[in-house]
Amino acid sequence: MAEAKTQITDVDPADFIDGVEPERKREEAKVLDALFRKVTGEKPQMWGPAIIGYGEYRTTYASGRDVHWMRSGFSPRKAKHSLYLMGGYCDDVAAKRREAQLKRLGKHSTGKSCLYINKLADVDMDVLEEMIREDWDTMGRIYPE
């Protein structure tokens, strides 16, 4: 079975954040890093060249594919911040709660397990913290250490 392309690297997340452009994205990445650290209690690791991940888990899909991935994280992309919140994708109850939270969050878009935010000023940071916390708790319940 082939390994996933995105693996943990030795790059220091702080060094990566220091290189994020433009400056607004860099400053917002620092805010997101502090928020994820506060919620998860985890020290971040770089996953591939541009994803900052907190915690990790392993599972095997029904197809037999083994997965090693971060429990939560984000990537400060040029256009939008990509937040990786898999709990709402992995659990139906969490997905329903997330729907209600998204209505209160502010301006955003979503993908399968990603939340996209253009700038942090567009969202309610208390709701974002609530979402990250519930997602973290869901991942811990589904994939205990």
Secondary structure, 3 states (H helix, E strand, C coil): CCCCCCCECCCCHHHHHHCCCCHHHHHHHHHHHHHHHHHHCCCCEEECCCEEEEEEEEEECCCCCEEEEEEEEEEECCCCEEEEECHHHHCHHHHHHHHHHHHHHECCEECCCEEEECCHHHECHHHHHHHHHHHHHHHHHHCCC
